[in-house]
């Protein structure tokens, strides 16, 4: 598929040429997957301590393409710009029964448009671009006068594809085309093309997601997976380094009851983007099947059960190992803060009673310990006003901290639910207060961390 998307102040034009080879009954689907660890090589340990072999990849891919009735699929795994696994599955020609190979060329979406769109949206996110600002204001010279000020979406009413050189006559508001190159198929051809567009839209979506992951990884802080040790136990942890020139404050991130999930990893990324070194241990490392961790459990229910059953003293020892690792990092400033969410907030508060050299503890919707007299670091609380079970405990812990002469600064976000940091970024969230609380709480957290560590704003 060849596709071109041009935009000028809200105006879009698409040019495409969808063709399937005559011998291909069902289009081959090409997946490009970007991995953050070279997990596909034999003997390579995954970030969570488990292993993944080529045989496991082949078995999974063959099962999935069979279930989806996909004729052919190519899979490539990349790690830091290098291919660590490459294989092809199924057929490239169903009539001649020819197998798909790693050298087969398959028609797919135009990748540079997806990459360009991703880069543009990252610039919007940073505030460099404004989608509501007319594009001519960013240019060194004016647009073609016939294109200025137009914000209408122009489409071919007969369902054909149009070239990028077309427009609307100013004398005819009913979209009278000029400089057109339109292929007008008959009804059967139109339906066939519509089906093809749906298929290729799916392929394009996969590629857009792949590009997003690639750009995010390349432009994001540096990630490492490390093994922490204490006594006879080993814990896998994600470490994310910021793009800063000076030494940085270390944040120990304690995950929710859901484990070291994608959400927790994204939160680690966000904090590193703000200039902090983040260490996020997988608290169920070694407790999974065959001694594995988070990703080796068969279900989320099993993960939550394992986390709920963790020994409290073992959790403190694991967090001790994370702090000691952070203190020894050459790029660390020597200051340590702990940030925990829900279950992690509860454990972070408890850790503050145990560890004497912390510079601050940040508790997100976590209850406090029974005895606060041994706490030495300031504690900052983040609570949802619609979280009665946890927010209701704040007055009692406030009284206890005040009586013990400890610093405690809780903030309750009106109308927000338990877990608002996760819910506030969920597209299916139906409580606007969660989004407001999420934004305000993250801004408060970053401001406090920067004040604590005098951390510079990261460069890009």
PyMOL commands that set and color helices and strands:
alter all, ss='L'
color gray80, all
select helices_A, chain A and resi 54-67+111-126+135-138+187-219+262-273+289-291+294-296+300-308+312-327+343-354+388-391+394-403+420-423+432-453
alter helices_A, ss='H'
color red, helices_A
select strands_A, chain A and resi 2-8+11-17+29-34+72-79+82-93+98-99+222-230+233-241+248-254+277-281+332-341+360-364+378-384+408-413
alter strands_A, ss='S'
color yellow, strands_A
deselect
rebuild
show_as cartoon
